[in-house]
């Protein structure tokens, strides 16, 4: 089932939105737009006209030729772009692969800050599942331009406490959530921190004396002997 088509109510309109909002902003003429959407321009004209009227796509006429581009200054257009990313392409495929792990998992993506020509996308996955299993699940879904950071929440918190610069950037940057939310990330971090503090309090207050002295008056087998008589 194509979730975007179900939500929009039209497969042709959904394909049009994917072309306009699923890639870096660009101006396209009607014929180029139709080729990218793999639709006839007649099938797209009515939907395109309504989206222009709604103010989420901008039409520009130059030298008698009309081109179209997403108007990302409009709040609704930004929401449409987020919806397209969440319902088409690699993001929903990665989400389904992580759900198949059957363990609580947080995951988000963000643009890489590395120099051009290296990695262009960071994918962060916090899961109790083995790292090898996570990588197997994502083997056919993650492109070469994506760097995967996979670890448990405990490792994540420990490395943040030690001042890991890369992880602090991954935590601070604006995220495209694949599974979970900012609130769930805070709750998971808080759970690890509180469990560490509890352990520290317990060990700090541990005053019970351990002894190897044997009590000559105590017979551990006495209850069994009495019961057998």
Buried (B, 14 or more C-beta within 10 A) or exposed (E): EEEBBEEBEBBBBBBBBBBBBBEEEEBBEBEBBBEBBEBEBEBBEEBBEEBBEEEBBBBEEEEEEEBBBBBBEBEEBBEBBEBBBBBBEBBBBBBEBBEEBEEBBBBBBBEBEEEEEEBBBBBBBBBEBEBEBBEEBBEEBBEEEBBBEBBBBBBBBBBBEEEBEEBEEBBEBEBBBBBBEEEBBEEBBEEBEEEBEEEEEEEEEEEEEEEEEEEEEEEEEEEEEEEEE
